[in-house]
């Protein structure tokens, strides 16, 4: 109380004229520290005053924990960055489960859209969301009848997740190529989503094909296993399919790049202070002819991998321009089980190219036929992008 009285009684003086805070002719706080104390007090006194008023006057009971969570959540929302969010313990648990590779839900990857709507980056192949016909670019506007926008995306994701064999209804807004909008209510039965993020096969007798659907904690191990199996079968070229891959863990992406690039920069990040951090690949790498398939659903870590391959001229990129998410979030857990994501840096391809909001242009642009519902080896007859990839690999052999 003495400190508060002293501070509030001297605020009428000009701080620049104060050399130090004295008490009984003794300096107890140096001037700079005193100014910092005053600044801190002024900053938080408004919050304390409002909290006290709410607790004294609000008609209903006040949950102290929710009140504190709301203050913290508002701090992140004030950044006007849809990727920087605070998560309560339940939300943070749900978020970390997805990176671990197993969770209960519908199997779609979403991102905040520029229109403040929750935007589907891609459905995960073979999951309930994929089978229900949800597409890249769909906007999720309701979950079980409750409206959501991008600033509440994590809450919507938590609501879409749940116990296997339970129902969830997702309302999407879909815009066709002519700009016509349609609202669709899609009822989906949740399943345990074990992200088998890597699949492989052999095409045309000697061309290896690897499809990576996201980068979670299990992806590199699976990729290495699939690649080694293909090499044992004496493949002569490799097609890496990153279409509809929404990204994931950066370190896993770098590990996979290490198997393909040879010695060099994979990616570098830069903070607002200009501090850079580089990620490198080693000398040992597969030297087979390489084609990479990308599209508008290829985002974040998949763009890092594709961008590194393009800049190093290690292989051809075929398909459509990528999504364009080129910023990095730091993820931190707190002692009470809550956590947060904070955008801390922007990433650049080895040649110094920023792709945020722009995407990566493929070396060869190939559009899919209108209305195609399935891509990959299961629908090679209609997958014109994969057909072109096979053709280009044959030309390299």
N, C-alpha and C positions, 0 to 999 in steps of 0.2 A: 504494500500500500504506500509506503514512503516514496518508493521509486516512482509510482504512478502520480502521486501528488506533486513531486518535484518536477516531473516531466510536464504535466498539464499546466503547471504554474509558470513555466518558463517558455512556453510555446510562442508567446507574444514577442520574444526577443528574436533577433536575426541570428540564425545558427552560425553564420560565417563570422560573427563577432565574438562567439564564445570560444575561449581557449580551452577550457576544461570545466567539468562539473565539479564544484567544490562543496564540501560539507564540513563545518567547523574549521574552515581555513585549510583543509587538507584536500588535495586532488584525489578523488576516488574513481573517476572515469575519465580517461583521456578524451580529447575533443572528437576525434574520428570515431571512436567507439560510441561516444554519446550520441553523435548524429545518427549512427546506425541503429542505436536503441530507439531513438525517437521515430525514425523511419519505420522500424518494425512495429512499434506500438501503434502508429497511425494506420498502418496497413491492416492490422488484425483487430483493431478496436471496433471497426464497423461490423466485422463478422461476429465478434463476441456480443455486440450490442443487439444485432438482429436475432442471434440465437437465443439470447435472454428474453427478448420481446416475444418471439414465437412460443417459447416454452411457457411464458406467463399468460399469453392471451389466446393462443390457438384453441378453438372450441373442443378439439378432440385430443386424445392422448398422443404424445410425441415419442416416437421410438428414437432414442439417442443414436443408435448404430446406423439407422437409416438416414438420419439427419446428417451424420458425418459422411456417410457414403455419398449422399447427394451433393455435399460441398465439394468432395474430391472429384466426383463425376463431372460436375459443372466446370471445374478447373480445366479438365481435359477437353470438354466440349467447347470451351471458349477459344481453343486453338484453331477452330475452323478447319481441322484436318480429320477427315473421316477415318484415317488409319491409326490415329492416336486415341486410345480409349482406355478408360479404367474399367476393370471387371471385378465384380464382387466374387466371393469364393466359389459359388456355383458356376458363374460365367467363366471364371478362369480355369476351373476344372474341366469344363466342357471344351474350352479352347485347346488346352494341352492334350486332351484325349485324341483330338484329330491328328496332331503332329506325331502321336505315338503309333498311329496306323490302325487303331481299332476303336470303334464307337458305335452306338446305336443311333440310327437316323435314316435319312432318305438318300444321301449320297450326292449332294450338289455343292459346288464351290461358288461362293458369292463374294462380291466386292461392293463398296459404296460407289454409286454412279455420280456423275457430275450433276445430274438432275435431282440429287438427294433421294434417289430410289435405290433399293437393294437390287443389284444387277447380277445375273447369273453369268459367271465366267465360263463354267462348263459343268455339265453333269458328269459324274464319275462312271465310266463305262461299266455296264452290268449291274448297276445299283437300281433301287426302286425309282429314283428320280429320273434316271436314264430311260428305264422301261416305260415310265409314264409320259415320256415325250417332252420333258422340259429341255429347252434349248439355250445355247449361248445367246446372251442379249435379252432374254426374258427378264421382266421386272417383277419381283415379288412384292406385292402390296398388302397382302393379308396372310396371317397364319391362324387357322382355326377361327376365322371371322374377325380377328383383331388386326387393326391397321398398323403397319410399320413403315417407317422411312429409314434412310441410310444412317441417320444419327442414332438409331436404336437397332442397328444391324445385329450386334452380338446378342441382344435379347431375343430377336427373331430367330437366330440360329439355335439358341438354346431351346426355344419353343419347338423348332422343327425336329430336334433330337429327342430321343426318348427310348423307352423299352421296346425291344423287337416285338413284332406282332401287334403293335398298337397303331391306331389310325391317326393321321394328321391331314388336314385339308389346307392346301396352299393355293392362294389366289394370285394368278400372274397376269401381268399386262404385256401383251405381245403386239409388236408393230410389224406389219408385213413390208415388203419392198416398196409398195406404193404409199406407205405412210398410214395405212388404215390400222386402227387400234382395236384390240379385242381383249376382253377380260375373260379368263378361264378359271374355274374352280376345279382343282385336281386333287382327288382323294388318293392318298398314298399309304400303304402299309409299311411301317418302319421295319428295317432289318438290322442285324448286326453287320456293320460295314467294316469288313477287313480289307483294307486297301491293298489288293494285289497290284502294286503299282508298276510292275514290269512283266511284259509278255514278250515272247520271241518265237520266231519260226524261220523256215528257209523258203525262199521264193526262187522260182526259175532254176532250181537245182544247186545254185552256188552263191546266192545273195542272202545275206543275213538280214533279218528284220527284227528290230527291237522297239517296242512301244512303251514309253514311260508316261504314266498318267498323272503323277505328282511326285514330289520329293519329300518323303517322310523319313523317320529314323531307320526304317528297314530297306529303303530303296537302293542304297549303294550296294549293300550285301547281295540283294536280289539281282541287280544289274550285273555285277561282277560274275555271278554264277551263270546267268544267261549268256553273257558274252563269252565266257570260257567254253561253254557247251557248244556254241556256234563255231568257235575257232577250232575245236576238236574235229568238227565236221568239214574243215577246210574250205570255209567260205572265202570268196574272192572280193566281195564288197559288202558294205553295210549301210542299211537305211535306218535312221533313228527318227522315230515318229514322236514329236512333241506336240501334236495338235490337241487342243482342248486340255493342255496341261497348265493348271493355274499357278504352279510354282510350289513353294514350300520352304524347306530348310536350306539356307545358303551353303552351309558346309558340306551337305550331301551333294549338292550341285557341283561344287568345286571338286569333290572326290571323283565324280563321274567324268568331269572335264579332264582330270589328271590321266584317265585311261585313254583319252582320245586325242589330246592336243599336242603332246610333246612339250618341251620346256618353253615357258612364256607366261605372260600375265593372263589370268582368267577374267578378272574383274577388279576394279578398284572403287572404293567408296570415298566420299568427301563430305566432311561436316561443314556447318555454316562458317566455321573458323578457318576453313581451308585445309584441315588436317586430313591426310589421305591414308588409307589402309589398303594394301595390295594383297591379292590372293594369287598364288602362282601354281602352275602345274609343273611336274617333273619331266625328266628326259624320256623316261620309258613310256611308250604309248603304242597303241595299235596304229598301223600305217596303211590300212586298207582304204580304198576309195570310199568316200563317205558322202551321203546325202541326208539332209535333215528336213523333215516336214514340219511346217508351222502354219498356224492360222490365227484368227482373231481371238481364239480362246487360249492361246499360248501366252502366259503372263509370268512376270516376276522372275523366279529362278530359272524357268525354262527359257526366258528371254536372255538371261545371263549366259546360259550354255550356248544358245543359238548365236548370240552376238559374238562370243569368243571364237566360235568355229568360223564365223563369217570373217571377222577381222584378221584371223590368222590364215585365212584362205585354206583352211583345212578341209572344207567340204562345201557343197552347194546347198543353199537354202531354197526350198520349193514350197509354194502354197500361197498364203495371203499374209498381209501385214499383221504383226502381232499386237497384243492388247495394249501395251504401253504402260506398265507399272514399273517405274524405275527408282523407287525410294525404299529405304531400309528402315524397318522398325526394330527397336530393342525391346525385348520381352523380359519383364522382371516379375518375380513372385514376391509377395510380402508375407510377413510372419503370420498374419491371420488367415492365410489361404487366398486372399485376394491378389490381384496383380494388375499389370498394365502393359500396353503397347505404346511406344512413343517413337514417332518418326525422328531419326537422329542423323540420317545422311542420305545422300543421293548416290546411286551407283552409275558407273560409266563402263562401257565396253573397253577392251584393250586400246583401241585407237582414240579413246577420249570422247566417245559419242554418248550423249544423254538420250535416253529413249522415253522418259516419263511423259505421258500424254501424247506420245508420237508413235511408238512402236518401232519394230525393225522391219524394213522392207526386204522381202525375199529376193534372191538373185533371179529366180524365175517365178513369175506370178501365174498361178493356175487356179481358176475358180471351179468349185464343185457344181454339178448339175443342180438346178432348182429342185428343192423338195427332198434331197437325199437325206435319209434318216440315219444311216449307219456308214461309218468309214472304217478303213482298215482291211485286213486280209479277208474278213468275213463278207465283204461287199466289194471285192476288187473290180468287178464288172462295171460298177458305177463310180468308183473312187478314182476320178481322173488325176488327182494329185499323186496318189500312190502309183498309178500307172506311169506318170511322167518320171517319178523318182526311179522306178525300175528301168525305164528307157535310158535315163542319164547315167545310171550306174553301169549299164551294159556298154555305153559309149566310152566309159573310163577304163574298162577292162582290156 
